[in-house]
Amino acid sequence: MKNHGMCLQNNDTELELGVGYKSNSFFKKSLRKIWQTIVNYLASNQELKVWQKMDRHGNIYWQAYDPVTGKSFMSGSEYDMRAWIEQIYR
């Protein structure tokens, strides 16, 4: 019985080592993925955001927000929106 028990222990140890090795690799991949997600999130928070909205009367207007400067702009004209964006990046 002791020999049989030792074999089980050896197999369990090998199994644990195998799982531990794979877990370590999984852990590294998970950390890498989390880090990339954080980097992408921070980068996207620095980009100019522009979107169209519609008021309750059906009128379409433009809104923009620049997180770098903290400035925002709203206009019913696409031309005015483009002019504001060009002014920010000069």
Secondary structure, DSSP 8 states (H G I E B T S, - for coil): -HHHHHHHHHHHHHHHHHHHHHHHHHHHHHHHHHHHHHHHHHHHTTS-EEEEEE-TTS-EEEEEEETTTTEEEEES-HHHHHHHHHHHT-
